[in-house]
Amino acid sequence: MKNIILTTLFALIAFTTFAQELNVTVRVNAQKAQSDPQVFKSMENSIQEFMNNQKWTEDEFEQSERIEVNMQVTILEELSTTSFAAELQIQAIRPVFNSDYQTPLITHLDKSVRFNFEAYQPIDFQENAYSDNLSHTLAFYAYTILGLDYDSFSPYGGEKYFQKAQNLINVFPANQSSAFPGWTAQSGGKQSRYWLMESLLNPSVRPFREAMYTYHRQALDSMYDDVETGKAVMMQVLETVGQVNNKYLNAMIMKVFANTKGSEIIDIFKIAPRQQKTRIYAIMSKVDPANSSKYRAIGI
């Protein structure tokens, strides 16, 4: 009896000490929809439970280590009572060492999400097979977020999770690409899930991924001790970003980088020598030409 009690106690301690990897908050915006609002409340709950309760890695995360994620699903069109066209807005954040500041890992809008959903039905997922487009899309972004987070703590640490996301692209049935765009080179445009993962795994982008480790661990995480050294390291990172952008023009990850880090870079370098500001403007204007005027806020 004593052994049973102890075993139960240790199990409870383990349960309360360790958590799943993600802490996702989901909001479904269905202002344009005509269906019963309870359908979308069920959708909100189902997506949140799926993302938070699924075991995505083999690692153990403490509660404080969970990756904070905000997801907003905006219903654009009801294709039927159980079929929807939507946009998916995602932001994941990472704490910065020895500070209250949290830096974004990804800020991204997927404009081509179509899926089927029945209220009060659990979301089913199979890692090596295609079940449905909702679980496939959610799992893709779970692995992408994990890959970016692991990359920020060790060079290429997220490779396993990017490969898992790529596997979801590989197992997607090609004959479904017109109904559910975003999984092939031809569907969903150049900002699709296909092109996001292609750019993350492209050999030309490897220096960018290593630079993201440097950006987080050797620049941001060190600014508590030495702000100027952290800025100097970040300048080196941005030079690498510019070089990768010149080598692989229009890589989707560059647009994602600009959307994610652009405002942060401006805030960090508002107090900096003019030469640094001018160089950052030159780099980011090429990386993010559609928003080049935004980088004038750095104070050039």
C-alpha positions as CSV (number, residue, x, y, z in Angstrom):
1,M,0.0,0.0,0.0
2,K,2.8,2.4,0.9
3,N,4.5,1.8,-2.5
4,I,1.2,2.5,-4.3
5,I,0.7,5.8,-2.4
6,L,4.3,6.8,-3.2
7,T,3.9,5.9,-6.9
8,T,0.7,7.9,-7.1
9,L,2.3,10.8,-5.3
10,F,5.3,10.9,-7.7
11,A,2.9,10.6,-10.7
12,L,1.0,13.6,-9.4
13,I,4.2,15.6,-8.9
14,A,5.4,14.8,-12.4
15,F,2.0,15.8,-13.8
16,T,2.1,19.1,-12.0
17,T,5.8,19.8,-12.7
18,F,5.9,19.1,-16.4
19,A,3.6,20.4,-19.1
20,Q,3.2,20.2,-22.8
21,E,5.3,22.4,-25.0
22,L,2.8,25.1,-26.1
23,N,0.5,27.4,-24.2
24,V,-1.8,28.5,-27.0
25,T,-4.6,31.1,-26.7
26,V,-7.1,30.9,-29.5
27,R,-9.6,33.4,-30.7
28,V,-12.1,32.8,-33.5
29,N,-13.4,35.9,-35.2
30,A,-16.6,34.9,-36.9
31,Q,-18.2,38.3,-37.4
32,K,-18.9,37.6,-41.1
33,A,-20.4,34.2,-40.4
34,Q,-24.1,33.3,-40.2
35,S,-23.9,30.0,-38.3
36,D,-24.8,29.5,-34.7
37,P,-22.1,31.3,-32.6
38,Q,-21.7,28.2,-30.5
39,V,-20.1,26.5,-33.5
40,F,-17.3,29.0,-33.4
41,K,-17.0,28.8,-29.6
42,S,-16.6,25.0,-30.0
43,M,-14.0,25.6,-32.7
44,E,-12.1,27.9,-30.5
45,N,-12.1,25.4,-27.6
46,S,-11.2,22.4,-29.9
47,I,-8.3,24.2,-31.5
48,Q,-6.9,25.4,-28.2
49,E,-7.2,21.9,-26.6
50,F,-5.6,20.3,-29.6
51,M,-2.6,22.6,-29.6
52,N,-2.1,22.5,-25.9
53,N,-2.8,18.8,-25.1
54,Q,-0.9,17.2,-28.0
55,K,2.6,16.0,-27.2
56,W,4.8,17.5,-29.9
57,T,8.3,16.6,-28.7
58,E,10.1,14.0,-26.7
59,D,11.3,16.6,-24.3
60,E,9.8,17.6,-20.9
61,F,8.8,21.2,-20.5
62,E,8.3,22.9,-17.2
63,Q,5.2,25.1,-16.9
64,S,7.4,28.2,-17.1
65,E,9.1,26.9,-20.3
66,R,6.0,26.5,-22.4
67,I,6.0,28.6,-25.5
68,E,3.4,31.3,-25.5
69,V,1.4,31.4,-28.7
70,N,-1.6,33.6,-29.8
71,M,-3.7,32.4,-32.7
72,Q,-6.6,34.2,-34.3
73,V,-8.8,32.4,-36.8
74,T,-10.8,34.9,-38.9
75,I,-13.7,33.2,-40.7
76,L,-13.9,34.8,-44.2
77,E,-16.5,32.5,-45.8
78,E,-18.8,29.7,-44.8
79,L,-18.5,27.3,-47.7
80,S,-21.0,25.0,-46.1
81,T,-22.4,24.4,-42.6
82,T,-19.2,22.5,-41.8
83,S,-16.6,23.9,-44.3
84,F,-14.9,27.3,-43.9
85,A,-12.4,29.6,-45.5
86,A,-10.3,31.6,-43.1
87,E,-7.1,33.5,-42.3
88,L,-4.9,32.3,-39.5
89,Q,-2.8,34.9,-37.6
90,I,0.0,33.5,-35.4
91,Q,2.3,35.0,-32.9
92,A,4.7,33.1,-30.7
93,I,7.0,34.7,-28.2
94,R,10.2,33.8,-26.3
95,P,11.4,35.3,-23.0
96,V,14.7,37.2,-23.0
97,F,17.2,36.1,-20.3
98,N,17.2,38.1,-17.1
99,S,14.5,40.5,-18.2
100,D,10.7,40.9,-18.3
101,Y,10.9,41.4,-22.1
102,Q,9.5,38.8,-24.5
103,T,10.7,38.7,-28.1
104,P,8.6,37.4,-31.0
105,L,9.6,34.2,-32.6
106,I,7.1,34.5,-35.4
107,T,4.4,36.9,-36.4
108,H,2.7,35.5,-39.5
109,L,-0.6,35.6,-41.3
110,D,-1.7,32.6,-43.4
111,K,-4.4,33.9,-45.8
112,S,-5.2,30.5,-47.4
113,V,-6.7,28.2,-44.7
114,R,-9.7,26.1,-45.6
115,F,-10.9,23.4,-43.4
116,N,-13.9,21.3,-42.3
117,F,-15.1,21.4,-38.7
118,E,-18.0,19.9,-36.8
119,A,-18.9,21.3,-33.4
120,Y,-18.0,19.2,-30.4
121,Q,-16.0,16.8,-32.4
122,P,-12.3,16.2,-31.3
123,I,-9.6,17.2,-33.8
124,D,-7.8,14.0,-35.0
125,F,-4.1,14.1,-36.0
126,Q,-1.8,11.5,-37.5
127,E,1.9,12.6,-37.9
128,N,2.6,10.4,-40.9
129,A,-0.7,10.5,-42.7
130,Y,-3.2,13.1,-43.8
131,S,-6.4,13.2,-41.7
132,D,-7.9,16.6,-42.4
133,N,-6.7,20.0,-43.3
134,L,-7.4,21.6,-39.9
135,S,-5.2,19.2,-37.9
136,H,-2.6,19.2,-40.7
137,T,-2.4,23.0,-40.7
138,L,-2.3,23.3,-36.9
139,A,0.4,20.7,-36.6
140,F,2.4,22.3,-39.3
141,Y,2.5,25.6,-37.3
142,A,3.2,23.8,-34.0
143,Y,6.3,22.2,-35.5
144,T,7.3,25.4,-37.2
145,I,7.1,27.3,-33.9
146,L,9.0,24.6,-32.1
147,G,11.7,24.7,-34.8
148,L,12.1,28.4,-34.4
149,D,12.2,28.2,-30.6
150,Y,14.8,25.4,-30.6
151,D,16.9,27.3,-33.3
152,S,17.0,30.3,-30.9
153,F,18.6,28.2,-28.2
154,S,21.2,26.2,-30.2
155,P,22.4,26.4,-33.8
156,Y,20.0,24.4,-36.0
157,G,18.4,23.0,-32.9
158,G,15.0,23.1,-34.6
159,E,16.0,20.9,-37.6
160,K,14.0,17.9,-36.3
161,Y,10.8,20.0,-36.1
162,F,11.2,21.7,-39.4
163,Q,11.6,18.2,-40.9
164,K,8.4,17.1,-39.2
165,A,6.6,20.1,-40.7
166,Q,8.1,19.2,-44.1
167,N,6.8,15.7,-43.7
168,L,3.3,17.0,-43.4
169,I,3.8,18.7,-46.8
170,N,5.1,15.5,-48.2
171,V,2.2,13.4,-47.1
172,F,-0.5,15.9,-48.2
173,P,-2.5,14.3,-51.0
174,A,-1.8,16.3,-54.2
175,N,-5.3,15.8,-55.5
176,Q,-6.6,17.9,-52.6
177,S,-4.4,21.0,-53.4
178,S,-7.2,22.9,-55.2
179,A,-9.6,22.4,-52.3
180,F,-7.0,23.0,-49.6
181,P,-4.3,25.4,-50.9
182,G,-1.0,26.2,-49.3
183,W,0.7,22.7,-49.4
184,T,2.2,22.7,-52.9
185,A,4.4,25.0,-54.9
186,Q,1.6,25.9,-57.2
187,S,-1.2,26.5,-54.6
188,G,-1.6,29.2,-52.1
189,G,0.8,31.7,-53.6
190,K,4.4,32.5,-52.7
191,Q,3.5,33.1,-49.0
192,S,2.2,29.6,-48.5
193,R,3.1,26.9,-46.0
194,Y,5.0,25.1,-48.8
195,W,7.3,28.1,-49.4
196,L,7.7,28.9,-45.7
197,M,9.2,25.5,-45.1
198,E,11.1,25.4,-48.4
199,S,12.9,28.6,-47.3
200,L,13.7,27.4,-43.8
201,L,15.2,24.2,-45.1
202,N,16.9,25.6,-48.2
203,P,20.7,25.3,-47.9
204,S,21.1,28.9,-49.0
205,V,19.3,29.9,-45.8
206,R,21.4,28.0,-43.3
207,P,23.5,31.1,-42.4
208,F,20.2,32.9,-41.6
209,R,19.2,30.1,-39.2
210,E,22.5,30.2,-37.4
211,A,22.2,34.0,-37.2
212,M,18.9,33.6,-35.5
213,Y,20.6,31.6,-32.7
214,T,23.2,34.4,-32.5
215,Y,20.4,37.1,-32.5
216,H,18.7,35.5,-29.5
217,R,21.4,33.9,-27.4
218,Q,24.4,36.1,-28.0
219,A,22.6,39.4,-28.7
220,L,19.3,39.7,-26.9
221,D,20.1,37.3,-24.0
222,S,23.3,39.2,-23.3
223,M,21.9,42.7,-23.3
224,Y,21.2,42.4,-19.6
225,D,24.9,42.5,-18.9
226,D,26.2,44.6,-21.8
227,V,23.8,46.5,-24.1
228,E,26.5,47.8,-26.5
229,T,28.1,44.4,-27.0
230,G,24.6,42.9,-27.7
231,K,24.0,45.6,-30.3
232,A,27.3,45.0,-32.0
233,V,26.5,41.3,-32.2
234,M,23.1,42.1,-33.6
235,M,24.7,44.3,-36.3
236,Q,26.7,41.3,-37.4
237,V,23.5,39.2,-37.5
238,L,21.8,41.8,-39.7
239,E,24.7,41.8,-42.1
240,T,24.3,38.0,-42.4
241,V,20.6,38.5,-43.0
242,G,21.3,41.0,-45.7
243,Q,23.8,38.6,-47.3
244,V,21.3,35.7,-47.3
245,N,18.7,37.9,-48.7
246,N,21.0,38.9,-51.6
247,K,21.8,35.3,-52.3
248,Y,18.2,34.0,-52.1
249,L,15.9,36.9,-53.2
250,N,12.3,36.8,-52.1
251,A,12.8,33.9,-49.7
252,M,9.6,33.7,-47.7
253,I,11.4,33.4,-44.4
254,M,12.8,36.9,-45.0
255,K,9.3,38.4,-45.2
256,V,8.5,36.5,-42.0
257,F,11.6,37.8,-40.3
258,A,10.7,41.4,-41.3
259,N,7.2,41.0,-40.0
260,T,8.4,39.4,-36.8
261,K,11.5,41.4,-35.9
262,G,11.2,44.7,-37.9
263,S,9.7,46.8,-35.1
264,E,12.0,45.2,-32.5
265,I,15.1,46.1,-34.5
266,I,13.9,49.7,-34.9
267,D,13.3,50.0,-31.1
268,I,16.7,48.6,-30.2
269,F,18.6,50.8,-32.6
270,K,16.8,54.1,-32.0
271,I,19.7,55.0,-29.7
272,A,22.7,54.1,-31.8
273,P,25.4,55.9,-33.9
274,R,24.1,57.3,-37.2
275,Q,26.3,55.0,-39.2
276,Q,24.6,51.9,-37.6
277,K,21.2,53.3,-38.3
278,T,22.0,54.0,-41.9
279,R,23.3,50.5,-42.4
280,I,20.3,48.9,-40.8
281,Y,18.0,51.0,-43.0
282,A,19.9,49.9,-46.1
283,I,19.7,46.2,-45.1
284,M,16.0,46.1,-44.0
285,S,14.9,48.2,-46.9
286,K,16.1,45.4,-49.2
287,V,14.8,42.6,-47.0
288,D,11.4,44.3,-46.7
289,P,11.1,46.7,-49.6
290,A,7.3,47.0,-49.4
291,N,7.7,48.6,-46.0
292,S,11.0,50.4,-46.4
293,S,9.5,53.7,-45.2
294,K,8.8,52.0,-41.8
295,Y,12.5,51.8,-41.1
296,R,12.9,55.5,-41.2
297,A,11.5,55.5,-37.7
298,I,14.9,54.3,-36.6
299,G,15.9,58.0,-36.9
300,I,18.1,58.2,-40.0
